[in-house]
Amino acid sequence: MIYTYIAALVVANLLVSWLGPWFSPINAFFLIALDLVLRDKLHERWSGDKLWIRMGGIIVAAGVISYLLNPSSQNIAIASVVAFCGAALVDTFIYQKLIKHPWFVKVNGSNAGSSLTDSILFPTIAFGSFLPHIVLLQFASKVIGGAIWSWVLRK
């Protein structure tokens, strides 16, 4: 699961680096939504103090791998790490608040908050300006894609 998480994030970073902002909502639907749901599966596995260290480690690893595979993706890699760390904080906070609720409520509730955080931070940092249409398309793609992935990856 960890390797799938890292691979999806790296592929998403490289695709948006090569194809540009227009591709980010497509990435958001397929790859980033998958990562959001996998992060929640990892929450189930990694409860406790080490959750933050482990999650931060795999997010940074994905950014470093993205950069090493394509140094021209530096802005994308930095944006990815910052946005995913911010989104992970929001996701973990909401997920823990919903911990006693059923799987779909926890996952999709936390995905909504982390999707909004990631959708604002990533394109703004990666492309150097606030792109409201990209933010809205990414947010919708992540929420819908996350709902689909949460069904596919349910317990």
CYANA upper distance limits for C-alpha pairs under 8 A (distance plus 0.5 A):
  1 MET  CA      5 TYR  CA      6.65
  1 MET  CA     38 LEU  CA      7.62
  2 ILE  CA      6 ILE  CA      6.76
  2 ILE  CA     58 ILE  CA      8.07
  3 TYR  CA      7 ALA  CA      6.40
  4 THR  CA      8 ALA  CA      6.47
  5 TYR  CA      9 LEU  CA      6.81
  5 TYR  CA     34 LEU  CA      8.26
  5 TYR  CA     35 ASP  CA      5.97
  5 TYR  CA     38 LEU  CA      6.98
  5 TYR  CA     39 ARG  CA      8.19
  6 ILE  CA     10 VAL  CA      6.59
  6 ILE  CA     58 ILE  CA      7.06
  6 ILE  CA     59 ILE  CA      7.78
  6 ILE  CA     61 ALA  CA      7.94
  6 ILE  CA     62 ALA  CA      5.73
  7 ALA  CA     11 VAL  CA      6.51
  7 ALA  CA     62 ALA  CA      7.91
  8 ALA  CA     12 ALA  CA      6.52
  8 ALA  CA     31 LEU  CA      5.99
  8 ALA  CA     32 ILE  CA      7.76
  8 ALA  CA     34 LEU  CA      8.11
  8 ALA  CA     35 ASP  CA      7.30
  9 LEU  CA     13 ASN  CA      6.62
  9 LEU  CA     31 LEU  CA      7.33
  9 LEU  CA     32 ILE  CA      7.25
  9 LEU  CA     35 ASP  CA      7.47
  9 LEU  CA     62 ALA  CA      6.74
 10 VAL  CA     14 LEU  CA      6.67
 10 VAL  CA     62 ALA  CA      6.01
 10 VAL  CA     63 GLY  CA      7.49
 10 VAL  CA     65 ILE  CA      7.31
 10 VAL  CA     66 SER  CA      5.72
 11 VAL  CA     15 LEU  CA      6.50
 11 VAL  CA     31 LEU  CA      8.50
 11 VAL  CA     66 SER  CA      8.33
 12 ALA  CA     16 VAL  CA      6.72
 12 ALA  CA     27 ASN  CA      6.28
 12 ALA  CA     31 LEU  CA      6.68
 12 ALA  CA     32 ILE  CA      7.70
 13 ASN  CA     17 SER  CA      6.56
 13 ASN  CA     66 SER  CA      6.95
 13 ASN  CA     73 SER  CA      8.15
 13 ASN  CA     76 ILE  CA      6.66
 13 ASN  CA     77 ALA  CA      7.06
 13 ASN  CA     80 SER  CA      7.66
 14 LEU  CA     18 TRP  CA      6.61
 14 LEU  CA     66 SER  CA      6.95
 14 LEU  CA     70 ASN  CA      7.84
 14 LEU  CA     73 SER  CA      7.46
 15 LEU  CA     19 LEU  CA      6.33
 15 LEU  CA     20 GLY  CA      8.30
 15 LEU  CA     23 PHE  CA      8.08
 15 LEU  CA     27 ASN  CA      8.34
 16 VAL  CA     20 GLY  CA      5.46
 16 VAL  CA     21 PRO  CA      6.90
 16 VAL  CA     23 PHE  CA      6.38
 16 VAL  CA     24 SER  CA      6.33
 16 VAL  CA     27 ASN  CA      8.06
 16 VAL  CA     76 ILE  CA      8.17
 17 SER  CA     72 SER  CA      8.44
 17 SER  CA     73 SER  CA      6.05
 17 SER  CA     76 ILE  CA      6.76
 19 LEU  CA     23 PHE  CA      6.61
 20 GLY  CA     24 SER  CA      7.79
 21 PRO  CA    123 PRO  CA      7.90
 21 PRO  CA    127 PHE  CA      7.99
 21 PRO  CA    134 ILE  CA      7.79
 22 TRP  CA    134 ILE  CA      7.98
 23 PHE  CA     27 ASN  CA      6.88
 24 SER  CA     28 ALA  CA      6.44
 24 SER  CA    134 ILE  CA      7.99
 24 SER  CA    138 GLN  CA      7.20
 25 PRO  CA     29 PHE  CA      6.76
 25 PRO  CA    134 ILE  CA      7.42
 25 PRO  CA    137 LEU  CA      6.08
 25 PRO  CA    138 GLN  CA      4.95
 25 PRO  CA    141 SER  CA      6.49
 25 PRO  CA    142 LYS  CA      8.50
 26 ILE  CA     30 PHE  CA      6.95
 26 ILE  CA    138 GLN  CA      8.37
 26 ILE  CA    141 SER  CA      7.78
 27 ASN  CA     31 LEU  CA      5.76
 27 ASN  CA     32 ILE  CA      6.67
 28 ALA  CA     32 ILE  CA      5.15
 28 ALA  CA     33 ALA  CA      6.33
 28 ALA  CA    138 GLN  CA      6.07
 28 ALA  CA    139 PHE  CA      8.26
 28 ALA  CA    141 SER  CA      6.05
 28 ALA  CA    142 LYS  CA      5.63
 28 ALA  CA    145 GLY  CA      8.01
 29 PHE  CA     33 ALA  CA      6.09
 29 PHE  CA    138 GLN  CA      8.01
 29 PHE  CA    141 SER  CA      4.93
 29 PHE  CA    142 LYS  CA      5.59
 29 PHE  CA    143 VAL  CA      8.42
 29 PHE  CA    144 ILE  CA      7.54
 29 PHE  CA    145 GLY  CA      5.10
 29 PHE  CA    146 GLY  CA      7.95
 30 PHE  CA     34 LEU  CA      6.80
 30 PHE  CA    145 GLY  CA      6.74
 31 LEU  CA     35 ASP  CA      6.82
 32 ILE  CA     36 LEU  CA      6.71
 32 ILE  CA    142 LYS  CA      7.18
 33 ALA  CA     37 VAL  CA      6.93
 33 ALA  CA    141 SER  CA      8.22
 33 ALA  CA    142 LYS  CA      5.36
 33 ALA  CA    143 VAL  CA      7.69
 33 ALA  CA    145 GLY  CA      5.71
 33 ALA  CA    146 GLY  CA      4.98
 33 ALA  CA    149 TRP  CA      7.47
 34 LEU  CA     38 LEU  CA      6.61
 34 LEU  CA    145 GLY  CA      7.92
 34 LEU  CA    146 GLY  CA      6.89
 34 LEU  CA    149 TRP  CA      6.44
 35 ASP  CA     39 ARG  CA      6.46
 36 LEU  CA     40 ASP  CA      7.11
 36 LEU  CA    111 ASN  CA      6.83
 36 LEU  CA    114 SER  CA      8.39
 36 LEU  CA    146 GLY  CA      7.29
 37 VAL  CA     41 LYS  CA      6.90
 37 VAL  CA    107 VAL  CA      7.09
 37 VAL  CA    111 ASN  CA      7.98
 37 VAL  CA    146 GLY  CA      6.75
 37 VAL  CA    149 TRP  CA      7.06
 37 VAL  CA    150 SER  CA      6.47
 37 VAL  CA    153 LEU  CA      8.32
 38 LEU  CA     42 LEU  CA      6.68
 39 ARG  CA     43 HIS  CA      6.75
 39 ARG  CA     55 MET  CA      8.43
 40 ASP  CA     44 GLU  CA      7.01
 40 ASP  CA     95 TYR  CA      8.19
 40 ASP  CA    107 VAL  CA      6.81
 41 LYS  CA     45 ARG  CA      7.13
 42 LEU  CA     46 TRP  CA      6.26
 43 HIS  CA     47 SER  CA      6.29
 43 HIS  CA     51 LEU  CA      7.57
 43 HIS  CA     92 THR  CA      8.20
 46 TRP  CA     50 LYS  CA      7.53
 46 TRP  CA     51 LEU  CA      5.82
 47 SER  CA     51 LEU  CA      6.38
 49 ASP  CA     53 ILE  CA      8.39
 50 LYS  CA     54 ARG  CA      6.53
 51 LEU  CA     55 MET  CA      6.45
 52 TRP  CA     56 GLY  CA      6.38
 53 ILE  CA     57 GLY  CA      6.46
 54 ARG  CA     58 ILE  CA      6.88
 55 MET  CA     59 ILE  CA      6.77
 55 MET  CA     88 ALA  CA      8.34
 56 GLY  CA     60 VAL  CA      6.61
 56 GLY  CA     85 CYS  CA      7.16
 57 GLY  CA     61 ALA  CA      6.47
 58 ILE  CA     62 ALA  CA      6.63
 59 ILE  CA     63 GLY  CA      6.97
 59 ILE  CA     81 VAL  CA      6.52
 59 ILE  CA     84 PHE  CA      7.29
 59 ILE  CA     85 CYS  CA      7.57
 60 VAL  CA     64 VAL  CA      6.65
 60 VAL  CA     81 VAL  CA      6.37
 61 ALA  CA     65 ILE  CA      6.55
 62 ALA  CA     66 SER  CA      6.56
 62 ALA  CA     81 VAL  CA      8.39
 63 GLY  CA     67 TYR  CA      6.75
 63 GLY  CA     77 ALA  CA      5.20
 63 GLY  CA     78 ILE  CA      7.21
 63 GLY  CA     80 SER  CA      7.04
 63 GLY  CA     81 VAL  CA      6.26
 64 VAL  CA     68 LEU  CA      6.59
 64 VAL  CA     77 ALA  CA      7.56
 65 ILE  CA     69 LEU  CA      6.56
 66 SER  CA     70 ASN  CA      6.72
 66 SER  CA     71 PRO  CA      8.29
 66 SER  CA     73 SER  CA      7.56
 66 SER  CA     77 ALA  CA      6.54
 67 TYR  CA     71 PRO  CA      5.24
 67 TYR  CA     72 SER  CA      7.80
 67 TYR  CA     73 SER  CA      6.25
 67 TYR  CA     74 GLN  CA      6.10
 67 TYR  CA     77 ALA  CA      6.45
 70 ASN  CA     74 GLN  CA      8.34
 73 SER  CA     77 ALA  CA      6.52
 74 GLN  CA     78 ILE  CA      6.63
 75 ASN  CA     79 ALA  CA      6.46
 75 ASN  CA    125 ILE  CA      7.80
 75 ASN  CA    126 ALA  CA      5.70
 75 ASN  CA    127 PHE  CA      8.25
 76 ILE  CA     80 SER  CA      6.42
 76 ILE  CA    122 PHE  CA      8.46
 76 ILE  CA    125 ILE  CA      8.40
 76 ILE  CA    126 ALA  CA      5.48
 77 ALA  CA     81 VAL  CA      6.75
 78 ILE  CA     82 VAL  CA      6.70
 78 ILE  CA    125 ILE  CA      8.41
 78 ILE  CA    126 ALA  CA      8.03
 79 ALA  CA     83 ALA  CA      6.33
 79 ALA  CA    121 LEU  CA      7.68
 79 ALA  CA    122 PHE  CA      5.59
 79 ALA  CA    123 PRO  CA      7.97
 79 ALA  CA    125 ILE  CA      5.71
 79 ALA  CA    126 ALA  CA      5.63
 80 SER  CA     84 PHE  CA      6.29
 80 SER  CA    122 PHE  CA      6.50
 80 SER  CA    126 ALA  CA      8.37
 81 VAL  CA     85 CYS  CA      6.44
 82 VAL  CA     86 GLY  CA      6.64
 82 VAL  CA    121 LEU  CA      7.97
 82 VAL  CA    122 PHE  CA      8.05
 83 ALA  CA     87 ALA  CA      6.44
 83 ALA  CA    117 THR  CA      7.56
 83 ALA  CA    118 ASP  CA      5.38
 83 ALA  CA    119 SER  CA      8.44
 83 ALA  CA    121 LEU  CA      5.66
 83 ALA  CA    122 PHE  CA      5.69
 84 PHE  CA     88 ALA  CA      6.28
 84 PHE  CA    118 ASP  CA      6.71
 85 CYS  CA     89 LEU  CA      6.84
 86 GLY  CA     90 VAL  CA      7.01
 86 GLY  CA    114 SER  CA      8.28
 86 GLY  CA    117 THR  CA      7.19
 86 GLY  CA    118 ASP  CA      7.58
 87 ALA  CA     91 ASP  CA      6.34
 87 ALA  CA    113 GLY  CA      8.07
 87 ALA  CA    114 SER  CA      4.81
 87 ALA  CA    115 SER  CA      7.43
 87 ALA  CA    117 THR  CA      5.83
 87 ALA  CA    118 ASP  CA      5.89
 88 ALA  CA     92 THR  CA      6.38
 88 ALA  CA    114 SER  CA      7.11
 89 LEU  CA     93 PHE  CA      6.68
 89 LEU  CA    114 SER  CA      8.45
 90 VAL  CA     94 ILE  CA      6.71
 90 VAL  CA    110 SER  CA      7.91
 90 VAL  CA    113 GLY  CA      6.73
 90 VAL  CA    114 SER  CA      5.96
 90 VAL  CA    117 THR  CA      8.01
 91 ASP  CA     95 TYR  CA      6.33
 91 ASP  CA    110 SER  CA      5.27
 91 ASP  CA    111 ASN  CA      6.85
 91 ASP  CA    113 GLY  CA      6.83
 91 ASP  CA    114 SER  CA      5.49
 92 THR  CA     96 GLN  CA      6.47
 92 THR  CA    110 SER  CA      7.74
 93 PHE  CA     97 LYS  CA      6.87
 93 PHE  CA    110 SER  CA      8.41
 94 ILE  CA     98 LEU  CA      6.78
 94 ILE  CA    106 LYS  CA      8.31
 94 ILE  CA    109 GLY  CA      7.55
 94 ILE  CA    110 SER  CA      5.53
 94 ILE  CA    113 GLY  CA      7.91
 95 TYR  CA     99 ILE  CA      6.37
 95 TYR  CA    106 LYS  CA      5.94
 95 TYR  CA    107 VAL  CA      7.39
 95 TYR  CA    109 GLY  CA      7.75
 95 TYR  CA    110 SER  CA      5.63
 98 LEU  CA    105 VAL  CA      7.81
 98 LEU  CA    106 LYS  CA      5.75
 98 LEU  CA    109 GLY  CA      8.29
 99 ILE  CA    106 LYS  CA      6.85
101 HIS  CA    105 VAL  CA      6.62
101 HIS  CA    106 LYS  CA      6.62
102 PRO  CA    106 LYS  CA      6.86
103 TRP  CA    107 VAL  CA      6.51
103 TRP  CA    154 ARG  CA      7.91
103 TRP  CA    155 LYS  CA      8.49
104 PHE  CA    108 ASN  CA      6.28
104 PHE  CA    109 GLY  CA      8.42
104 PHE  CA    147 ALA  CA      8.42
104 PHE  CA    150 SER  CA      7.21
104 PHE  CA    151 TRP  CA      8.18
104 PHE  CA    154 ARG  CA      8.49
105 VAL  CA    109 GLY  CA      6.05
106 LYS  CA    110 SER  CA      6.50
107 VAL  CA    111 ASN  CA      6.40
107 VAL  CA    150 SER  CA      7.39
108 ASN  CA    112 ALA  CA      6.59
108 ASN  CA    143 VAL  CA      7.87
108 ASN  CA    146 GLY  CA      7.35
108 ASN  CA    147 ALA  CA      6.67
108 ASN  CA    150 SER  CA      8.01
109 GLY  CA    113 GLY  CA      7.41
110 SER  CA    114 SER  CA      6.71
111 ASN  CA    115 SER  CA      6.05
111 ASN  CA    142 LYS  CA      8.31
111 ASN  CA    143 VAL  CA      7.10
111 ASN  CA    146 GLY  CA      7.37
112 ALA  CA    116 LEU  CA      6.79
112 ALA  CA    143 VAL  CA      6.44
113 GLY  CA    117 THR  CA      6.91
114 SER  CA    118 ASP  CA      6.50
115 SER  CA    119 SER  CA      6.28
115 SER  CA    138 GLN  CA      8.46
115 SER  CA    139 PHE  CA      6.12
115 SER  CA    142 LYS  CA      6.48
115 SER  CA    143 VAL  CA      7.19
116 LEU  CA    120 ILE  CA      6.77
116 LEU  CA    139 PHE  CA      6.23
117 THR  CA    121 LEU  CA      6.71
118 ASP  CA    122 PHE  CA      6.14
119 SER  CA    123 PRO  CA      7.30
119 SER  CA    134 ILE  CA      8.47
119 SER  CA    135 VAL  CA      5.56
119 SER  CA    136 LEU  CA      8.01
119 SER  CA    138 GLN  CA      6.20
119 SER  CA    139 PHE  CA      6.04
120 ILE  CA    124 THR  CA      6.86
120 ILE  CA    130 PHE  CA      8.23
120 ILE  CA    135 VAL  CA      6.18
121 LEU  CA    125 ILE  CA      6.57
122 PHE  CA    126 ALA  CA      6.31
123 PRO  CA    127 PHE  CA      6.05
123 PRO  CA    128 GLY  CA      8.02
123 PRO  CA    129 SER  CA      7.97
123 PRO  CA    130 PHE  CA      7.53
123 PRO  CA    131 LEU  CA      7.45
123 PRO  CA    134 ILE  CA      7.83
123 PRO  CA    135 VAL  CA      7.60
124 THR  CA    128 GLY  CA      5.92
124 THR  CA    129 SER  CA      5.35
124 THR  CA    130 PHE  CA      5.27
124 THR  CA    131 LEU  CA      7.25
125 ILE  CA    129 SER  CA      7.52
131 LEU  CA    135 VAL  CA      6.67
132 PRO  CA    136 LEU  CA      6.61
133 HIS  CA    137 LEU  CA      6.59
134 ILE  CA    138 GLN  CA      6.37
135 VAL  CA    139 PHE  CA      6.53
136 LEU  CA    140 ALA  CA      6.66
137 LEU  CA    141 SER  CA      6.49
138 GLN  CA    142 LYS  CA      6.51
139 PHE  CA    143 VAL  CA      6.70
140 ALA  CA    144 ILE  CA      6.59
141 SER  CA    145 GLY  CA      6.17
142 LYS  CA    146 GLY  CA      6.04
143 VAL  CA    147 ALA  CA      6.67
144 ILE  CA    148 ILE  CA      6.92
145 GLY  CA    149 TRP  CA      6.60
146 GLY  CA    150 SER  CA      6.37
147 ALA  CA    151 TRP  CA      6.89
148 ILE  CA    152 VAL  CA      6.80
149 TRP  CA    153 LEU  CA      6.35
150 SER  CA    154 ARG  CA      6.06
